[in-house]
Amino acid sequence: MTHQFMSPIHGALVFVSLSRHTQVGTAHPLAKTSVSFVSTLRKVQPMKSPFNFARLLLPLLLLAFVSAFSLAQAQDEYPAVKDWENFDFARKTIAPADIAALSIDDLKLVRGIVFGKHGRVFKDAEIRRYLESRSWYKANANFQNSALNDTERSNLDVIRIAEAEKHDTVQAGDMRLYQSRALTRKKLGAHTNAEWTVLAAEIQAIHGKRFDGTPWLQQYFDERYWYRPADHYDPKSLSAIERKNLQLIDTIQRQQRRVALAPGDMELFENKLITPAMLRGLSLHELRLLRNEVYARHGRIFKTIWLDQYFGGQPWYDPNPDFKDEELSGPDKTNVETIVAYENKLHNQISTAPITSALLQGLFLEDVRKMREEIYARQGKVFKDPWTQKYFASLDWYKANPSYSDASLSTVEKGNVAVIAAYEKKAVTAMSTIEG
């Protein structure tokens, strides 16, 4: 915001810039302007006319008033949370009543104060802007939740639940409020596919479930202060209400994606056949889960870690050490063959048909990176990342080739890698869109 004042001194035009974000304790530009203005006055020859003196004094008084107003405005920009900046969250506890009067925006800033005392850098623009305007804030890119003590975590619980209470629709991080409350479609609101994935996973993460099969999702929860991964997650630990909430989220997400089938549905096809058309819209990762689900419903015990963790987290999974793959028959056997054929079709498309940038639009960085790695894996590349290598090593078609080089790729594969790599440079990560 810029104000202009015409000075009668030599007809000079004085520009005054007022900033809403002037930091408290820092000399305001207007204060400097006032000093300069007074110095100029002292150099001016005395005027005999009272009228001329009044004309000279009026702009100075106005300038001093505006300067004082601007400084006061800067000091009062966050009046509701000012006192909380001096509160010792590490030693004193707060109760819900203490913050009941705060607005949703102010609650968010108070949460930022607790973390900000340890230098956490936020993705949220409002919290980040607020913290950067505080003289006490020292950004720490290496912040870890381990820096928080039990009292701070307890206070964060109170703040975070208060935020969840005031959200018009459910946001990532709110699910602890709904462990005993049923959700509705209206309360859930609208979300991206990644946000639906996080909301569903959060219900399980509250009870310690790990998500090693989806690295970005596991990293997301590792960065949540409340997350405590369990050595052995028990899906039966979910309450009846949580299971219903999980089902509702899954249903809405599926409708939004317009897919006919998704992992978890094969119970409905134990005596019915699926068609290739029903598999459209599923990723290769989802197709693998769907195919293995047929075996899992017979109690197959998985040696592959990510599959073992995934199915071990399903409430219907009952391990049967006596089950053998060759026992699969009837519709189950046919459905597995249908899924395998569809997987192979997608594999071949990646290697034999050009990928266009339009096909990638809307995909997150994690999605397209996995697609690019799939192209390399088809030629036997050995990956340095342990999880990626274990993932592909668990697939029947993968054959490690220690002599692999990019020269092994076909012209189409090289072109697809280039298209995907170009998209990766501008793609956003699923995590970057969700603070939680």
C-alpha positions in Angstrom: 0.0 0.0 0.0 1.6 3.3 -1.0 0.5 6.8 0.2 1.7 10.0 -1.4 2.1 13.4 0.4 3.0 16.6 -1.4 5.5 18.6 0.5 5.5 22.4 0.1 9.3 22.3 0.2 10.6 23.0 -3.3 7.5 21.3 -4.6 9.0 17.8 -3.7 6.7 14.7 -3.8 7.2 12.4 -0.8 6.3 8.7 -1.3 5.5 6.7 1.8 5.2 2.9 1.7 3.2 1.2 4.4 3.7 -2.5 5.0 1.3 -4.7 6.9 4.2 -7.1 7.7 6.6 -4.7 9.4 8.3 -6.6 12.1 7.8 -5.4 15.7 11.0 -4.0 17.1 12.3 -2.9 13.7 12.5 0.7 12.6 9.7 1.4 10.3 10.5 3.1 7.0 8.1 5.9 7.9 10.2 6.7 11.0 13.2 7.2 8.9 11.2 9.3 6.5 10.1 11.5 9.4 13.7 12.0 10.5 14.7 12.9 7.0 11.7 15.3 6.7 12.7 17.1 10.0 16.3 17.4 8.8 15.0 19.0 5.6 12.9 21.4 7.6 15.9 22.6 9.6 17.6 23.6 6.4 14.7 25.6 5.1 14.9 29.4 5.6 12.4 30.6 8.2 9.1 31.8 6.8 7.5 35.0 7.9 4.0 34.0 7.1 2.1 31.9 9.7 0.1 30.5 6.8 3.2 29.1 5.2 4.4 27.7 8.5 1.1 25.9 8.9 1.3 24.5 5.4 4.8 23.1 6.3 3.8 21.7 9.7 0.6 19.9 8.5 2.3 17.3 6.3 4.7 16.6 9.1 2.0 16.0 11.6 0.1 13.8 9.2 3.3 11.8 8.4 3.9 11.2 12.1 0.3 10.1 12.6 0.4 7.6 9.7 3.7 6.3 10.9 2.4 5.6 14.4 -0.7 4.0 12.9 1.3 1.7 10.7 3.6 0.6 13.5 0.6 -0.1 15.7 -1.0 -2.1 12.8 2.2 -4.2 12.5 2.2 -4.9 16.2 -1.4 -5.9 16.2 -1.4 -8.1 13.0 -1.6 -11.3 15.1 -3.2 -10.1 18.3 -5.1 -13.3 19.1 -1.9 -15.4 19.2 0.5 -12.8 20.6 0.4 -14.2 24.2 0.8 -17.8 23.0 4.3 -16.8 21.6 5.5 -16.6 25.2 3.7 -19.7 26.5 6.0 -22.5 27.5 4.5 -25.4 25.6 7.4 -27.7 26.6 6.6 -27.4 30.4 3.0 -26.3 30.7 -0.1 -28.1 29.5 -3.2 -26.5 27.9 -6.8 -27.6 28.1 -9.4 -27.4 25.3 -11.1 -24.5 27.2 -7.9 -22.4 26.9 -8.1 -22.3 23.1 -11.9 -22.6 22.6 -12.2 -18.9 21.6 -9.5 -19.0 18.9 -10.6 -19.1 15.3 -9.5 -21.9 13.0 -6.9 -19.7 11.4 -5.5 -18.7 14.8 -5.4 -22.3 16.0 -3.3 -23.1 13.0 -0.8 -20.4 14.0 -0.7 -21.6 17.6 0.2 -25.1 16.3 2.9 -23.3 14.2 4.3 -21.7 17.3 4.8 -25.1 19.1 6.7 -26.5 16.0 8.2 -23.1 15.2 10.1 -23.0 18.6 12.0 -26.0 17.1 12.5 -24.4 13.7 10.1 -26.6 11.7 9.7 -25.3 8.1 6.0 -25.6 7.0 4.5 -26.1 3.6 1.4 -24.2 4.7 1.9 -20.6 3.3 0.1 -18.9 6.2 2.0 -20.6 9.0 5.3 -20.1 7.1 4.6 -16.4 6.5 3.7 -15.9 10.2 6.7 -17.7 11.5 9.1 -15.9 9.2 7.7 -12.6 10.6 8.7 -13.5 14.1 12.1 -12.5 15.4 12.4 -15.6 17.6 11.9 -18.1 14.7 15.0 -19.8 13.4 14.2 -22.1 10.5 15.7 -25.6 10.8 15.5 -27.7 7.7 16.7 -30.7 9.7 13.8 -30.6 12.2 12.6 -34.0 13.4 9.6 -34.8 15.6 11.9 -36.4 18.1 12.7 -32.9 19.2 9.2 -32.6 20.8 8.8 -33.8 24.3 5.6 -35.5 25.7 4.1 -32.3 27.0 4.5 -30.6 23.6 2.9 -33.6 21.9 0.0 -33.5 24.4 -0.5 -29.8 23.7 -0.4 -30.5 20.0 -3.1 -33.1 20.4 -5.4 -30.5 22.1 -4.7 -27.9 19.4 -5.1 -30.4 16.5 -8.4 -31.8 17.8 -9.7 -28.3 18.2 -8.8 -27.6 14.6 -10.6 -30.7 13.4 -13.7 -29.7 15.4 -13.8 -26.4 13.5 -13.2 -27.7 10.0 -16.2 -27.5 7.7 -15.1 -30.7 6.0 -12.6 -33.3 7.0 -8.9 -32.6 6.3 -5.8 -34.8 6.5 -4.9 -35.0 10.2 -8.5 -34.9 11.5 -9.2 -38.7 11.7 -8.4 -39.0 15.4 -11.5 -37.0 16.0 -13.6 -39.6 14.1 -12.5 -42.8 15.9 -15.9 -42.8 17.6 -17.8 -40.5 15.2 -19.4 -41.6 12.0 -18.5 -39.6 8.9 -21.0 -38.5 6.2 -20.4 -37.7 2.5 -21.1 -34.0 3.3 -18.6 -33.9 6.1 -15.9 -35.6 4.0 -16.3 -33.0 1.2 -14.2 -33.1 -2.0 -10.6 -34.3 -2.2 -7.9 -35.3 -4.7 -7.1 -39.0 -5.1 -3.9 -38.6 -3.0 -5.9 -36.9 -0.2 -8.5 -39.8 -0.2 -5.6 -42.2 0.0 -4.1 -40.3 3.0 -7.5 -40.1 4.8 -8.1 -43.8 4.5 -4.6 -44.7 5.5 -4.8 -42.3 8.5 -7.5 -44.4 10.1 -5.2 -47.3 10.1 -2.0 -45.3 10.9 -3.6 -44.2 14.1 -3.4 -47.9 15.1 0.2 -48.2 14.0 -0.1 -49.7 10.5 2.9 -49.4 8.3 2.8 -48.6 4.5 6.1 -50.0 3.3 4.5 -50.9 0.0 3.9 -47.2 -0.7 7.1 -45.4 0.3 5.7 -41.8 -0.1 2.8 -42.7 2.2 5.0 -44.3 4.8 7.2 -41.1 4.7 4.2 -39.0 5.1 3.2 -40.7 8.4 6.8 -40.9 9.6 6.6 -37.1 9.6 3.5 -36.9 11.7 4.3 -36.2 15.4 1.6 -38.6 16.6 2.5 -41.6 14.5 3.7 -44.7 16.3 4.3 -47.6 13.8 3.4 -51.0 15.3 5.6 -54.1 15.0 2.4 -56.1 14.3 -0.6 -54.1 13.2 -3.9 -55.7 14.0 -6.7 -54.6 11.7 -9.2 -55.8 14.3 -8.1 -52.9 16.5 -10.3 -50.6 14.4 -13.6 -49.8 15.9 -16.8 -50.6 14.1 -17.2 -46.9 13.3 -13.7 -46.6 12.0 -14.4 -49.6 9.6 -17.5 -47.9 8.3 -15.7 -44.6 7.8 -12.9 -46.5 6.0 -15.5 -48.1 3.7 -17.2 -44.8 3.0 -13.9 -43.2 2.0 -13.1 -46.1 -0.2 -16.5 -46.0 -1.9 -16.3 -42.3 -2.6 -12.7 -42.5 -3.9 -13.6 -45.4 -6.3 -16.6 -43.4 -7.6 -14.4 -40.4 -8.2 -11.9 -42.5 -10.1 -14.6 -44.3 -12.0 -13.1 -47.7 -11.6 -15.2 -50.9 -11.5 -12.7 -52.9 -9.3 -10.2 -52.1 -6.7 -8.0 -54.1 -4.3 -10.3 -55.6 -1.6 -13.1 -56.5 -4.1 -12.1 -60.0 -5.0 -14.4 -61.5 -2.3 -17.3 -60.5 -4.7 -15.8 -62.6 -7.5 -15.0 -65.9 -5.8 -17.6 -67.5 -8.0 -17.8 -64.9 -10.8 -15.5 -64.0 -13.6 -14.0 -60.5 -14.1 -13.5 -59.0 -17.6 -10.6 -56.9 -18.9 -12.9 -53.9 -19.2 -13.4 -54.0 -15.4 -9.6 -53.5 -14.9 -9.4 -50.2 -16.7 -8.1 -47.4 -14.7 -6.0 -49.5 -12.3 -2.3 -49.0 -11.9 0.2 -51.9 -12.3 0.7 -51.8 -8.5 -3.1 -52.1 -7.9 -3.3 -55.0 -10.5 -0.6 -56.8 -8.6 -2.5 -56.4 -5.3 -5.7 -57.5 -7.0 -4.1 -60.7 -8.4 -2.4 -61.6 -5.1 -5.6 -60.9 -3.3 -7.1 -64.0 -4.9 -4.4 -66.1 -3.3 -4.6 -64.2 0.0 -8.3 -65.0 0.4 -7.2 -68.7 0.5 -4.7 -67.9 3.2 -1.5 -67.8 1.1 1.5 -66.7 3.2 3.6 -64.2 1.4 7.4 -64.1 1.5 7.5 -60.7 -0.2 7.6 -58.1 2.6 5.4 -55.5 1.1 2.7 -58.0 0.2 2.9 -59.6 3.6 2.4 -56.3 5.3 -0.4 -55.3 3.0 -2.5 -58.4 3.4 -1.5 -58.8 7.0 -3.3 -55.5 7.5 -6.6 -56.7 6.0 -9.3 -57.7 8.5 -10.4 -60.7 6.4 -6.9 -62.2 6.0 -6.4 -65.5 7.7 -3.0 -67.1 7.0 -3.1 -70.8 6.1 0.3 -72.5 6.0 -1.2 -75.5 4.3 -2.4 -73.6 1.2 -0.6 -74.3 -2.1 -0.9 -72.1 -5.2 -1.7 -75.0 -7.4 -4.9 -75.6 -5.4 -6.4 -72.5 -7.1 -9.2 -73.5 -9.5 -12.4 -72.4 -11.1 -13.2 -68.7 -11.3 -10.3 -67.8 -9.0 -7.8 -69.4 -11.4 -9.4 -67.8 -14.5 -9.5 -64.3 -12.8 -5.8 -64.5 -12.0 -5.1 -65.3 -15.6 -7.2 -62.4 -16.8 -5.4 -60.0 -14.5 -2.0 -61.3 -15.5 -2.9 -60.9 -19.2 -4.0 -57.3 -18.6 -0.8 -56.6 -16.7 1.3 -57.9 -19.6 -0.7 -55.8 -22.0 0.2 -52.6 -20.0 3.8 -53.8 -19.8 4.0 -54.1 -23.5 2.4 -50.7 -24.0 5.1 -49.1 -21.9 7.8 -50.7 -24.1 6.2 -50.7 -27.5 3.9 -47.7 -27.7 4.9 -44.1 -27.3 3.7 -42.3 -24.1 2.4 -38.8 -24.5 2.6 -36.0 -22.0 -1.2 -35.8 -22.1 -1.4 -39.3 -20.7 0.7 -38.3 -17.7 -1.3 -35.2 -16.8 -2.6 -35.2 -13.2 -0.2 -37.9 -12.0 2.0 -37.3 -9.0 5.8 -37.6 -9.1 5.7 -40.9 -7.3 3.4 -42.4 -10.0 5.4 -41.4 -13.0 8.7 -42.3 -11.3 7.5 -45.8 -10.8 6.4 -45.9 -14.4 9.9 -44.9 -15.5 11.5 -47.5 -13.2 9.2 -50.1 -14.7 10.7 -49.5 -18.1 14.3 -50.0 -16.8 13.2 -53.1 -14.8 11.9 -54.7 -18.0 15.5 -54.8 -19.2 16.8 -56.1 -15.9 18.2 -53.0 -14.3 19.5 -53.5 -10.8 18.3 -50.6 -8.6 20.4 -49.0 -5.9 17.4 -48.1 -3.8 16.8 -51.2 -1.6 13.0 -51.0 -1.6 12.8 -50.5 -5.4 15.0 -53.5 -6.0 13.1 -55.7 -3.6 9.8 -54.6 -5.2 10.8 -55.6 -8.7 12.7 -58.7 -7.5 9.3 -59.9 -6.2 7.8 -59.9 -9.6 7.8 -63.1 -11.7 8.9 -61.4 -15.0 11.9 -59.5 -13.5 15.3 -60.9 -14.3 18.2 -59.0 -12.9 20.9 -58.0 -15.4 24.1 -56.8 -13.8 25.4 -55.8 -17.2 22.4 -53.5 -17.8 23.0 -50.1 -19.4 20.6 -47.6 -21.0 21.8 -48.7 -24.4 19.7 -51.9 -23.7 16.5 -49.8 -24.1 14.7 -49.8 -27.4 14.0 -46.5 -29.3 10.5 -46.4 -28.0 11.6 -47.1 -24.5 14.2 -44.3 -24.6 11.5 -41.9 -26.0 9.1 -42.9 -23.2 11.8 -42.4 -20.6 12.5 -38.9 -22.0 8.8 -38.0 -21.9 8.4 -39.2 -18.3 11.6 -37.6 -17.2 10.5 -34.2 -18.6 7.2 -34.6 -16.8 8.9 -35.5 -13.5 10.7 -32.1 -13.5 7.3 -30.2 -13.2 5.3 -32.9 -11.4 4.4 -32.3 -7.7 4.8 -35.0 -5.1 1.7 -36.3 -3.3 3.2 -35.2 0.0 3.8 -31.6 -1.1 0.0 -31.1 -1.5 -0.9 -32.4 2.0 0.3 -31.0 5.3 -1.7 -33.0 7.8 
